[in-house]
Structures are given as structure tokens and as C-alpha cells.
Amino acid sequence: MKTLHRYLLSQVLATLLLTVAIFTAVLLMGNAMKEVLALVVKGQASLWAVTKAFGLLIPFVISFSLPMGLLTAMLLVFGRFSADQELTAARAGGISLLSLVTPLILLSVLLTGLSAWINLQIAPQCRTAYKKLVYDLAKSNPTALLAENTFVTEVPGHVIYIGQLSQNETDPHQWTMQNIIINRVENGELIQRTRASRGEVGYDKKTKQFTFRLFEAQVNVRSDKLSVLFGEMNDPEKANENITPAKEEESPEWIPMAGGEIILPVSLLDLENRIYRPKLSYLTFGQLREKLEHHGKVTNVENNGSVAYAYCTTRDLPNAELELDIFRKGKSVGRARFTGEVMLADSNDRGREISETKLILEILDGSIQPGDRFALDQTPFKVQMHRQVSFSFAAIGFTLISIPLGIRTHRRETTAGIAMALALVLLYYSFVILGQALEGKPHFYPHYVIWIPVFLFQFVGGWLLFRSNRGV
């Protein structure tokens, strides 16, 4: 028995190392190709920076490649084990399948603990550090962002294309450009187009912005987005005369606004804010719990109880004029309206590392006091927290279902095992993608949807393993 246990463990571990390495390499190249390798080709990042970037991405990628590699390894090992009649020989010796695979199930439990550590702590930290590294490269060398012959989307609110970019010989902080396109984007819509045949760009560390000096430039603005770019006009009638609303069935009208030589500043402050106010998927489990605890929490009340301030710990703000209840210990004690105005919370006073925003609320009803909670939607936090935990249990489900499926395939071919593994992975992660897509619809309970593949794979895998143990 011990000999068979050692044999199976050695086969699974050897195959696991190979499959995890392959999946890690593939996923790593997919994540780093766009941002890192482009800098290497253009000589805009040192070898050390590139090595560090890849190293920071490895834990994030392993959170996916480890369960995928385990699933593939189990399918391959037990496919060969069954095809070579080794399982038949073991059964003839009076050894049941369950006793044979017990060490492998224990291995999956250990890998679940490792996955939990990676998913809940290490991967989010490394992912955030990776984004900060890319941002630091951009600060120290603006051409790290403004690559040639590439549509750069990393600068928030802009899509920038530069045909040719070269450093000024007399001023190392200036770069000359040829064939420039700078598009401004608002809420996913193109609202301003700027084209120029040549120009210069510099980066100011104090103001944290690019300054584009464009020659032979032409600026065009969407007619229905003038108010977004230049503010609302004081005279509503005049505004209606000058702004032509876009029709859904027609393309928007573009109005020439400027030409010749222009100076166009592009701020990187929003990019910095994204680093220090990262996506929820980049936060550790502890940080998510902290943000969930403070999300919507009223900090202070002013103006004789008519105005209140409440934390908003997500990057996306709620809609202006949103009216929600105020809760205290689970009971509604009033109602308030979000005015649409915000202020940046002082992270030093709170002793927290990640910046947050305070919403300015107009109290409509009730007596509100600090510590009450403005009923903002908490579903995005729950989805990310449940995703991190559920990902950790993928190893057990994949192990339980891959052993009987590998036996049933009864094939030694590697391609068959890999094809089946990919199909199971797609099925498993489709529920995760569905849960994340529904995070804006709390009535569907998307944080519970993420757990469906966990219980489905464990139940079906346990049932198939039980049938295989009986020889059915």
C-alpha cells in the first residue's frame, strides 16, 4: 500500500510541477506581454524592472494555474494508471480506490490551504505592487507610457497614439513626437479628438502631468458633449441653441474647436489615485473586510443635523441624488440624499493606507449620528471576498472530479487529458465570471453564484468517485 501511495504521489507531484509551470508561463505572458515586454523592446525599462514585474505577477497567476495544473495532473496520471491496467492490478490485490487515493485527497487539502494564503493575501498584494511598479516607471520615464505606434490606454480618460517618439538632445526632460492622436474619453465615449503632425511632450513631477505642445493641430469636439468639456452655460436657452443633442440612430456631429499650435495638459493624478485606490479585486481579504466595515459609515453630522458625511470605499461613486435609508444597529433611523459632492478622506487621521472618499449627504428625515450607516450597496465587496475564498477550494473539487474522470477515459494520451481539463476549467470559471458580472444586481445574490461550481464539482466528483470505487 505504501509503495502505491508513494508511486501515485510522485507521479502526481512530478506532473503537477510541469503543468503548473506551463499554465503559469502561458498566463504570465498573457498578463505581461502588453505592459512589460513592450517596454523591453523599446529599451524603456531595465532588465531588473522587467524581472521584478514578472516576479510580482507570478503569485497572481499561480492563483489560477495551481488548481488548473492539479486538475490536469490528476487526469493525466489516472488516465495512464487506468490505461496501463495498474488500477486493475491494485484492485485484484484487494486495494480499494478510496484507500488508494486518500493521500492525494489530503494533498488537495494542503494545496487548498496554500491557495487560500495566495488568494487572500499574497496575490492581491503583488498585483497592487505590480501596478505601482508600472506607474513608477511612467513617472521616472514618461516614454514608459507613451510608446511608439501603440494606442496607450493607461492614462485615465485618454487614448494616446504617437507614431514616432524621440528624446530631445538638449533637454532630457523633453521628447519630440510625430503623427500624434490624443482622444479624450468620458464614461467610455469618445468626446474629443486631437490630431497633430508633430509636437513636443514633457512631464512635470510637481503637477504630475504631461504637457503636450502640438503643431499643425486640429481639435474636434462632439456637439452633444460641449457641456462636459466646457461646463454648463448660464443661459439655458443659449445652451439649447448651441448644443445639438445626439440622436441614437445618427452619428454625433463633430465641431472644430481649435487649430495650429496648441498646448494640451494631460494629468496623471487619476492614474496615481487608481494606484492608491485600487480595484476591489486588488485588495487583500483583510482590506476588503475593512472597506466593507467603513462603506457607508457616517463620520460626522453638521449644520444642525441637516448635512452628514459618509465613507465611500469603492472607486465608483453612487449616482447623484441617490436616496437611501440610514441604519443604526440594523434598524432604519432616517433617510438621506447624496448631493453629488465628495471630499477626500484624510488617510493620516484614520491610520489606513488606502485613500477613501467621503460623500456629502443631505439628511431628509430622522436624527442621524456618527456611526450610523448610509445603506450603500455592499455586494461588490461580498463578491470579491467570496471569490477569493471560493477560489481556494477549487483544488478539492478538481481532485475529486478528475480522479474518476481520468479512470473512465482509460487513455494515456496527453492531449485528451488536457482537452478535458480545459473544458472543466471553462465550466468552473464561467460561474465565477457570471457572479462578477452580476455584482451590480444584488437581488441575484452573485456572491452565492460563485460558490455553485465549488459545491457542484465536489458533489459530482464525490459521487463519481464513490461509483468508481464500487467498480460501476
C-alpha positions in Angstrom: 0.0 0.0 0.0 2.7 2.5 1.0 4.6 1.7 -2.2 1.5 2.5 -4.3 0.9 5.7 -2.3 4.5 6.8 -2.9 4.2 5.9 -6.6 1.0 7.9 -7.1 2.2 10.9 -5.1 5.5 11.0 -7.0 3.6 10.8 -10.4 1.1 13.5 -9.4 3.7 15.8 -7.9 6.0 15.5 -11.0 3.2 16.1 -13.4 1.8 18.9 -11.2 5.1 20.8 -11.3 5.2 20.5 -15.1 1.5 21.5 -15.7 1.6 24.4 -13.2 4.8 25.7 -14.9 3.2 25.5 -18.3 0.0 27.2 -17.2 1.9 29.8 -15.3 4.1 30.7 -18.3 1.1 31.0 -20.6 -0.9 33.1 -18.2 2.2 35.2 -17.3 2.9 36.0 -20.9 -0.7 37.0 -21.4 -0.7 39.4 -18.5 2.7 40.9 -19.0 3.0 41.0 -22.8 1.1 44.2 -23.2 2.7 46.3 -20.5 6.1 44.9 -19.8 7.5 43.4 -23.0 6.6 46.5 -25.0 8.9 48.5 -22.7 11.7 45.9 -23.1 11.5 46.0 -26.9 11.8 49.8 -26.9 14.5 49.9 -24.3 12.4 51.9 -21.8 12.7 49.5 -18.8 15.8 47.9 -17.2 16.2 44.2 -17.0 15.8 44.4 -13.2 12.5 46.2 -13.5 11.2 43.6 -16.0 12.4 40.8 -13.8 10.6 42.4 -10.8 7.5 42.9 -12.8 7.3 39.2 -13.8 8.1 38.2 -10.2 5.2 40.3 -8.9 2.8 38.7 -11.4 3.7 35.1 -10.6 1.6 34.8 -7.3 -1.4 36.4 -9.1 -1.0 33.9 -12.0 -0.4 30.9 -9.7 -3.8 31.5 -8.0 -5.3 30.3 -11.4 -2.6 28.0 -12.6 -2.3 25.9 -9.4 -5.8 24.4 -9.5 -5.7 24.2 -13.3 -2.4 22.3 -13.1 -3.7 20.0 -10.3 -6.8 19.1 -12.4 -4.7 18.4 -15.5 -2.1 16.4 -13.5 -4.8 14.2 -11.9 -6.5 13.5 -15.3 -3.2 12.6 -16.9 -1.9 10.4 -14.1 -5.1 8.4 -13.6 -5.7 8.1 -17.3 -2.3 6.4 -17.6 -2.9 4.5 -14.4 -6.1 3.0 -15.8 -4.8 2.5 -19.4 -1.8 0.5 -18.2 -4.1 -1.8 -16.1 -2.3 -0.7 -12.9 -5.6 0.1 -11.3 -6.9 -3.4 -12.2 -3.9 -5.0 -10.6 -4.3 -2.9 -7.5 -7.9 -4.0 -7.2 -7.0 -7.6 -7.8 -4.7 -7.2 -4.8 -7.7 -6.2 -2.6 -6.9 -2.4 -2.6 -9.9 -0.1 -3.0 -9.8 3.0 -5.0 -10.7 5.2 -2.0 -7.8 3.9 0.1 -5.5 4.3 -2.9 -6.3 8.0 -3.5 -6.6 9.1 0.2 -3.0 10.7 0.2 -4.0 12.6 -3.0 -7.1 14.0 -1.4 -5.0 15.1 1.6 -2.6 16.7 -0.9 -5.5 18.7 -2.3 -6.5 19.8 1.2 -2.9 21.1 1.7 -3.0 22.8 -1.7 -6.3 24.4 -0.7 -4.6 26.0 2.3 -1.7 27.2 0.1 -4.3 28.6 -2.4 -6.1 30.4 0.4 -2.9 32.1 1.5 -2.1 33.1 -2.1 -5.7 34.3 -3.0 -6.4 36.1 0.3 -3.1 37.8 0.9 -0.1 37.3 -1.4 -1.7 37.7 -4.9 -3.6 40.9 -4.2 -0.5 42.5 -2.6 1.7 41.5 -5.6 -0.9 42.7 -8.1 -1.0 46.1 -6.5 2.8 46.3 -6.3 3.0 45.4 -10.0 0.6 48.3 -10.9 2.6 50.6 -8.7 5.8 49.5 -10.4 4.4 50.3 -13.9 3.3 53.7 -12.6 6.7 54.4 -11.1 8.3 53.6 -14.5 5.9 56.1 -16.0 6.9 58.8 -13.5 10.6 58.2 -13.9 10.4 57.9 -17.7 7.2 59.2 -19.4 8.0 57.3 -22.5 7.3 54.1 -20.5 3.7 55.0 -21.0 3.9 56.9 -24.3 5.2 54.1 -26.5 5.5 54.5 -30.3 2.9 53.0 -32.7 0.7 51.9 -29.8 -2.7 53.1 -28.6 -2.0 53.9 -25.0 -5.0 53.5 -22.7 -3.3 53.5 -19.3 -3.7 57.3 -19.0 -7.1 57.7 -17.4 -9.7 59.5 -19.6 -7.4 59.4 -22.7 -6.3 57.2 -25.6 -3.0 58.4 -27.0 -1.2 57.4 -30.1 2.3 58.6 -31.2 3.8 57.5 -34.4 7.4 58.4 -33.6 8.8 59.5 -30.2 12.4 60.5 -29.5 14.2 62.3 -26.7 15.4 65.9 -27.1 19.2 66.0 -27.2 19.3 69.4 -25.5 16.7 68.8 -22.8 16.5 65.2 -21.3 13.0 66.0 -19.9 11.5 66.8 -23.3 10.6 64.4 -26.2 9.7 65.2 -29.8 6.8 63.5 -31.5 5.5 62.8 -35.0 1.9 61.8 -36.0 0.0 62.4 -32.8 -3.6 61.4 -31.9 -5.0 62.3 -28.4 -8.5 61.2 -27.8 -10.4 62.2 -24.7 -12.9 59.6 -23.3 -15.7 60.2 -20.8 -17.7 57.2 -19.5 -16.4 55.0 -22.3 -17.5 57.5 -25.0 -15.1 59.5 -27.3 -15.8 63.2 -26.7 -12.8 65.0 -28.1 -10.3 64.2 -30.9 -7.0 66.0 -31.3 -4.6 65.3 -34.2 -1.2 66.9 -34.9 1.6 66.2 -37.4 4.3 66.9 -34.9 4.8 68.2 -31.3 6.7 68.0 -28.0 5.9 66.5 -24.7 7.3 67.0 -21.2 6.5 65.7 -17.8 6.2 67.9 -14.7 6.8 66.0 -11.5 5.3 68.7 -9.3 2.0 68.9 -11.1 2.2 65.2 -12.2 1.0 65.9 -15.7 2.2 65.6 -19.3 2.3 68.8 -21.2 1.8 68.3 -25.0 2.8 71.2 -27.3 1.3 70.3 -30.6 2.0 71.9 -34.0 -0.3 71.9 -37.0 -3.0 70.5 -34.7 -6.7 70.2 -35.1 -9.2 69.7 -32.2 -12.7 68.4 -32.8 -15.4 68.1 -30.1 -18.7 66.2 -30.1 -21.5 68.7 -30.3 -23.5 66.9 -27.6 -20.6 66.9 -25.2 -19.7 70.6 -25.1 -21.1 70.9 -21.6 -18.9 68.1 -20.4 -15.8 69.8 -21.7 -16.6 73.4 -21.0 -19.2 73.3 -18.3 -22.9 74.2 -18.4 -23.8 77.6 -19.9 -25.5 80.1 -17.7 -28.3 80.7 -20.2 -30.3 77.5 -20.7 -31.9 78.9 -23.9 -28.5 79.7 -25.3 -27.3 76.3 -24.3 -30.1 74.7 -26.2 -29.2 76.8 -29.3 -25.6 75.8 -29.3 -25.7 72.2 -28.2 -27.2 69.7 -30.6 -28.3 66.6 -28.8 -27.0 63.4 -30.4 -29.6 61.1 -31.8 -29.4 57.4 -31.2 -29.9 56.5 -34.8 -27.4 59.1 -36.1 -23.6 59.5 -35.6 -22.7 62.5 -33.4 -21.7 65.8 -35.0 -18.1 66.9 -34.6 -17.3 70.6 -34.3 -13.8 72.0 -35.0 -12.7 74.0 -31.9 -9.0 74.9 -32.4 -6.1 74.5 -34.7 -2.5 75.4 -35.3 -0.2 75.4 -32.3 -1.9 74.3 -29.0 -0.8 73.3 -25.5 -2.7 70.3 -24.1 -2.1 69.2 -20.4 -2.9 65.6 -19.5 -2.9 64.8 -15.8 -1.6 61.6 -14.2 -3.3 62.3 -10.9 -6.2 60.0 -11.7 -3.6 57.2 -12.5 -2.0 57.8 -9.1 -5.4 57.7 -7.4 -6.0 54.3 -9.1 -2.8 53.0 -7.5 -3.7 54.2 -4.0 -7.4 53.5 -4.5 -7.1 50.2 -6.3 -9.8 48.0 -7.7 -11.5 45.7 -5.2 -10.0 42.7 -6.9 -6.6 44.0 -6.0 -7.3 44.2 -2.3 -6.4 41.5 0.3 -9.2 39.8 2.3 -8.3 41.9 5.3 -8.5 45.1 3.3 -11.8 44.1 1.9 -13.2 43.5 5.3 -12.0 46.9 6.5 -13.5 48.6 3.5 -16.8 46.7 3.9 -16.9 47.8 7.5 -16.5 51.5 6.7 -18.5 51.6 3.4 -21.4 54.0 4.0 -20.4 54.7 7.6 -21.4 58.2 8.8 -18.4 60.1 10.2 -19.9 63.4 11.3 -23.1 65.5 11.2 -23.1 69.3 10.7 -25.4 72.2 10.1 -27.8 71.3 12.9 -28.3 67.8 11.7 -29.0 68.7 8.0 -25.7 67.6 6.5 -23.8 64.4 7.1 -20.6 62.8 5.7 -20.3 59.1 5.0 -17.4 57.0 3.7 -17.5 55.6 0.1 -14.7 52.9 -0.1 -15.3 51.9 -3.8 -13.7 53.6 -6.8 -17.1 54.2 -8.4 -19.3 56.8 -6.7 -23.1 56.4 -6.4 -25.4 58.4 -8.7 -26.1 62.0 -7.6 -29.5 62.5 -5.9 -29.5 58.8 -4.7 -31.8 58.5 -1.7 -31.2 55.7 0.8 -32.1 54.8 4.3 -29.8 55.4 7.3 -29.4 52.4 9.6 -28.3 52.1 13.2 -27.8 48.6 14.6 -29.8 47.1 11.7 -32.8 49.4 12.1 -33.7 52.3 9.9 -33.4 55.7 11.7 -33.7 58.1 8.8 -33.2 58.8 5.2 -30.6 60.9 3.3 -29.8 62.0 -0.3 -26.3 62.0 -1.9 -25.7 65.6 -3.1 -23.2 64.5 -5.7 -20.4 66.3 -3.9 -17.5 64.5 -2.3 -14.3 65.2 -0.3 -11.2 63.1 0.1 -10.9 61.5 3.5 -7.7 62.1 5.4 -6.0 58.8 5.5 -3.5 60.0 8.1 -6.2 60.7 10.6 -7.6 57.2 10.1 -4.3 55.4 10.0 -5.3 53.5 6.9 -3.1 53.1 3.8 -5.8 53.2 1.1 -7.4 56.6 0.3 -11.2 56.8 0.6 -13.9 59.3 -0.3 -16.5 61.0 1.9 -19.9 61.5 0.4 -21.8 64.7 1.4 -25.3 63.8 2.3 -28.4 65.9 2.7 -30.5 64.5 5.6 -34.1 64.2 4.6 -35.6 62.5 7.7 -34.6 61.3 11.1 -31.9 62.1 13.7 -28.6 60.9 12.4 -25.4 60.5 14.4 -21.8 59.3 13.7 -21.5 55.6 13.4 -24.8 55.2 11.6 -24.7 53.6 8.1 -25.8 55.1 4.8 -27.2 52.0 3.0 -24.8 51.8 0.1 -24.7 48.6 -1.8 -22.2 46.1 -0.3 -22.5 43.5 -3.0 -19.2 44.3 -4.8 -17.3 43.7 -1.6 -19.1 40.4 -0.9 -18.4 39.2 -4.4 -14.7 39.8 -4.2 -14.4 38.3 -0.7 -16.4 35.2 -1.6 -14.4 34.9 -4.9 -11.1 34.8 -3.0 -12.3 32.1 -0.6 -14.2 30.0 -3.2 -11.1 30.0 -5.5 -9.2 28.4 -2.6 -11.5 25.3 -2.6 -11.1 24.7 -6.3 -8.2 22.2 -5.6 -10.5 19.8 -3.7 -13.3 19.9 -6.3 -10.9 19.4 -9.2 -9.2 16.5 -7.4 -12.5 14.7 -6.6 -13.8 15.0 -10.1 -10.6 14.4 -12.0 -9.7 11.0 -10.5 -12.9 9.2 -11.7 -12.9 11.0 -15.0 -9.3 10.1 -15.6 -10.1 6.5 -14.9 -13.1 6.5 -17.2 -11.2 8.0 -20.1 -8.9 5.0 -19.9 -6.4 6.8 -22.2 -2.7 7.5 -22.0 -2.7 10.4 -24.5 -1.8 13.8 -23.0 -4.0 15.7 -25.4 -7.1 14.0 -24.3 -6.4 14.9 -20.6 -5.5 18.5 -21.4 -8.7 18.9 -23.5 -10.9 17.6 -20.7 -9.1 19.8 -18.2 -9.6 22.9 -20.2 -13.3 22.1 -20.6 -13.8 21.6 -16.9 -11.9 24.8 -16.1 -14.1 26.8 -18.5 -17.2 25.3 -16.8 -15.8 26.1 -13.4 -14.8 29.7 -14.1 -17.9 30.5 -16.1 -19.8 30.6 -12.8 -17.2 32.9 -11.3 -17.4 35.3 -14.3 -21.2 35.2 -14.1 -21.1 36.1 -10.4 -18.7 39.0 -11.1 -20.9 40.2 -14.0 -23.9 40.3 -11.6 -22.3 42.2 -8.8 -24.3 45.3 -9.8 -27.6 43.3 -9.3 -27.7 42.3 -5.6 -31.1 40.7 -6.0 -29.4 37.8 -7.8 -27.1 37.2 -4.8 -24.0 37.0 -7.1 -21.7 36.2 -4.2 -23.5 32.9 -3.8 -23.4 32.2 -7.5 -19.6 32.0 -7.2 -20.0 29.0 -4.8 -22.0 27.0 -7.3 -19.0 25.3 -9.1 -17.4 24.6 -5.7 -20.3 22.5 -4.4 -21.1 21.2 -7.9 -17.6 19.8 -8.5 -17.3 18.4 -5.0 -20.7 16.7 -5.1 -20.4 15.3 -8.6 -16.7 14.3 -8.0 -17.6 12.6 -4.8 -20.5 10.7 -6.4 -18.3 9.6 -9.4 -15.5 8.6 -7.1 -17.9 6.5 -5.0 -19.2 4.8 -8.1 -15.7 4.2 -9.4 -14.7 2.7 -6.0 -17.6 0.2 -6.4 -16.4 -0.6 -10.0 -19.6 0.8 -11.6 
